[in-house]
């Protein structure tokens, strides 16, 4: 998806603060957008939130997605300080099975995303939020050189990439949050994800209960595929995003619960940023 722009929401789309300068937000991060413009939310993110969002996005780009970005020639427009020189890989050697650190230039072009179990809200919006299990990892080898790995590191087989389900979940949820707010309008939605997207701890996993895998087929062209959904019943009118990043590589599709329409019932577990009125 590319070339779509949402207008200013009037406040920061993450914290709800209005009386501070804001900048545009790339809904699909520039580093994986695959185009010159991509999906843009104008005048949407305050300076403090921009720093926090960029921090976990950069980490994902330099660890989880670096192989795919190099293979697909997807490059961001900003340089990142302290870029990693080595990345962990699950591998076996003649005498060892576990984590091996491999230089970035030698790392196979692996692309992978976790498969989460069903989220509690997908069946019962009043149920307590619980973290869904990671049931599998969908991985695609885009390019690899087993001979080099064997010669330089003694690796006989590599069994998969190292990943952080919480960090990747936050990455996916940020895309869903921005796209859903853009489609429905911040003036119409009470968002739930702000406190988790802005959490200082990169290991924070509080976003995961809002994410569930989906069997929806998103029939749109492009490297990445987005839709929104609405879930109504029992006085609730919940909204969220359907996200499939790297859809051409058949990566998993996710449903992310983003918020509730204003005027509808709020789930008992909902956290609302203080700057955003419920209406």
C-alpha positions in Angstrom: 0.0 0.0 0.0 1.4 3.5 -0.8 0.5 7.0 -1.5 -2.2 7.4 1.1 -2.2 10.3 3.5 -4.3 10.9 6.6 -4.8 14.5 7.7 -3.9 15.9 11.1 -5.8 14.3 14.0 -5.5 17.5 16.1 -3.6 15.8 18.9 -0.7 13.3 19.2 -2.1 9.9 18.1 -0.1 8.1 20.8 -0.4 10.2 24.0 -3.3 12.6 23.1 -1.4 15.8 23.9 -2.5 18.7 21.8 -0.5 21.8 22.8 2.9 20.6 21.4 4.5 20.6 17.9 3.9 17.4 16.0 5.5 15.7 13.0 4.3 13.2 10.4 4.1 9.5 11.2 4.8 6.8 8.6 2.2 4.2 9.4 4.3 1.5 7.8 7.9 2.4 8.8 9.9 4.0 6.1 12.6 1.3 6.5 10.3 -1.4 5.2 7.8 0.7 3.2 9.2 -0.3 -0.2 8.2 3.0 -1.8 9.0 6.8 -1.7 6.0 7.9 0.3 4.0 5.0 1.8 1.2 5.6 4.2 1.6 8.9 6.0 -0.3 10.5 9.0 0.4 14.2 8.8 1.0 16.3 11.9 0.4 13.3 14.1 3.2 12.5 16.6 4.7 14.7 19.3 8.5 14.8 19.8 8.5 12.7 23.0 6.4 9.9 21.4 8.4 10.0 18.2 11.6 9.2 20.1 9.9 6.3 21.9 8.3 4.8 18.7 11.5 5.2 16.7 13.5 3.4 19.4 11.6 0.1 19.1 11.2 0.4 15.4 14.9 0.9 14.8 15.7 -2.1 17.0 13.4 -4.3 14.9 14.9 -3.0 11.7 18.4 -3.7 12.9 17.8 -7.2 14.4 14.6 -8.9 13.2 14.2 -7.4 9.8 17.8 -6.6 8.7 18.2 -9.7 6.5 14.9 -9.1 4.7 15.6 -5.4 4.3 19.0 -6.1 2.7 17.7 -8.7 0.4 14.7 -6.6 -0.8 16.8 -3.4 -0.8 14.5 -1.6 1.6 16.4 1.3 3.1 15.3 3.9 5.6 16.3 7.6 5.2 17.9 8.0 8.6 21.2 6.6 9.9 20.9 4.7 13.2 23.6 5.1 15.8 25.3 2.0 17.3 24.3 -0.4 14.5 24.9 -4.0 15.4 27.8 -5.8 13.8 26.6 -9.3 14.8 23.3 -11.0 15.2 22.2 -14.2 17.1 21.2 -17.3 15.2 19.9 -20.7 16.3 22.4 -23.2 14.9 24.2 -26.4 15.3 27.9 -27.1 14.9 29.8 -30.3 15.3 29.7 -30.1 19.1 27.2 -27.4 20.0 23.6 -26.6 19.5 22.3 -23.1 20.5 23.0 -19.5 19.8 25.8 -18.4 17.5 26.7 -14.8 16.8 27.1 -14.2 13.1 28.4 -11.0 11.4 25.6 -9.0 9.8 27.3 -9.3 6.3 27.2 -13.1 6.6 23.7 -13.4 8.1 21.2 -15.2 5.9 18.3 -13.2 4.6 15.7 -14.7 6.9 12.2 -13.2 7.3 10.1 -14.4 10.2 7.1 -13.5 12.2 5.5 -15.3 15.2 2.2 -17.1 15.0 0.2 -16.2 18.1 -2.7 -18.2 19.6 -6.2 -16.7 19.7 -6.7 -13.5 21.8 -9.3 -13.6 24.6 -11.1 -10.5 23.2 -11.7 -12.2 19.8 -14.3 -14.4 21.5 -15.3 -12.4 24.6 -14.6 -8.7 25.0 -15.3 -8.9 28.8 -12.8 -11.7 29.4 -9.6 -10.8 31.2 -6.7 -10.0 28.8 -4.1 -12.7 28.7 -1.0 -13.0 26.7 -1.6 -15.5 23.8 0.9 -18.2 23.3 3.4 -18.2 20.4 2.4 -21.4 18.7 4.9 -21.3 15.8 7.2 -19.1 13.8 6.6 -18.5 10.1 10.1 -18.2 8.6 11.2 -17.8 5.0 14.8 -18.1 3.8 15.1 -15.4 1.1 18.8 -16.0 0.6 21.6 -17.9 2.4 25.1 -19.3 2.0 25.5 -22.4 4.0 29.1 -22.8 2.8 30.2 -19.5 4.2 28.5 -20.2 7.5 30.3 -23.5 7.8 33.7 -22.1 6.8 33.6 -19.1 9.1 31.6 -20.3 12.0 31.6 -24.1 11.9 27.8 -24.0 11.5 26.4 -27.2 10.0 22.7 -26.2 10.1 20.9 -23.1 11.2 17.5 -23.9 12.7 15.9 -20.4 12.8 16.2 -16.7 13.7 16.2 -15.3 17.1 13.1 -13.1 17.8 11.4 -11.2 20.5 7.6 -11.9 20.3 6.9 -8.8 22.5 8.9 -6.4 20.4 7.6 -7.7 17.1 4.1 -7.5 18.6 4.6 -3.9 19.4 5.9 -3.3 15.9 2.8 -4.8 14.3 0.5 -3.1 16.8 1.9 0.3 16.0 1.0 -0.2 12.3 -2.5 -1.3 13.3 -3.0 1.6 15.7 -2.0 4.3 13.2 -4.0 2.8 10.3 -7.1 2.3 12.4 -7.0 5.8 13.9 -6.5 7.2 10.4 -9.5 5.3 9.0 -12.0 5.9 11.8 -10.7 9.3 13.0 -9.2 10.0 16.5 -12.3 12.1 17.3 -14.4 8.9 17.0 -12.2 6.4 18.7 -11.1 5.7 22.3 -7.6 4.0 21.7 -6.2 1.4 24.1 -2.7 0.8 23.0 -0.9 4.1 23.8 0.6 3.1 27.2 2.0 -0.1 25.7 3.4 1.4 22.5 5.2 4.1 24.5 6.5 1.8 27.3 10.2 2.5 28.0 11.2 -1.1 28.4 11.9 -2.8 25.0 11.1 -6.1 26.6 7.6 -5.0 27.6 5.0 -7.6 26.5 1.8 -5.8 27.6 0.9 -5.3 23.9 0.5 -9.0 23.2 -3.0 -9.6 24.7 -4.3 -7.2 22.0 -3.0 -9.3 19.1 -4.4 -12.5 17.7 -3.7 -14.3 14.5 -6.3 -14.1 11.7 -7.4 -16.2 8.8 -8.6 -13.1 6.9 -7.4 -12.8 3.3 -6.5 -9.1 2.5 -7.2 -8.7 -1.2 -5.0 -5.7 -1.9 -1.8 -5.4 -3.9 1.5 -4.4 -2.4 4.3 -5.7 -0.2 2.3 -4.9 3.0 -1.5 -5.3 3.4 -3.8 -3.5 5.8 -7.5 -3.4 6.6 -9.7 -2.5 9.5 -12.4 -4.4 11.3 -15.3 -3.7 13.6 -16.6 -6.0 16.3 -20.1 -5.3 17.7 -22.2 -6.9 20.4 -23.2 -6.6 24.1 -23.0 -2.8 23.9 -19.4 -2.9 22.6 -18.2 -1.4 19.3 -14.6 -2.4 19.1 -12.3 -1.5 16.2 -8.9 -2.5 15.1 -6.5 -3.3 12.3 -5.8 -6.3 10.2 -2.1 -6.4 9.4 0.0 -8.6 7.1 3.5 -7.3 6.7 5.5 -8.9 3.8 2.3 -10.5 2.5 4.1 -11.5 -0.7 6.3 -13.8 1.4 3.1 -15.3 2.9 3.8 -14.0 6.4 1.1 -14.3 9.1 -2.0 -12.0 9.2 -2.9 -10.4 12.6 -5.9 -8.8 14.1 -5.0 -6.1 16.5 -7.6 -4.6 18.8 -6.9 -0.8 18.8 -9.9 0.8 20.6 -13.6 1.3 20.9 -15.9 3.8 19.2 -16.8 6.7 21.4 -20.2 6.4 23.0 -20.0 2.6 23.1 -19.3 0.5 26.1 -15.6 0.2 27.2 -14.2 -3.1 28.3 -13.3 -3.2 32.0 -9.6 -3.6 31.3 -9.3 -0.6 28.9 -6.5 1.9 29.5 -7.2 5.3 28.0 -4.3 7.9 27.7 -5.3 10.8 29.9 -5.1 13.3 27.1 -7.8 11.5 25.1 -11.3 12.1 26.3 -13.7 9.2 26.1 -16.5 11.4 24.6 
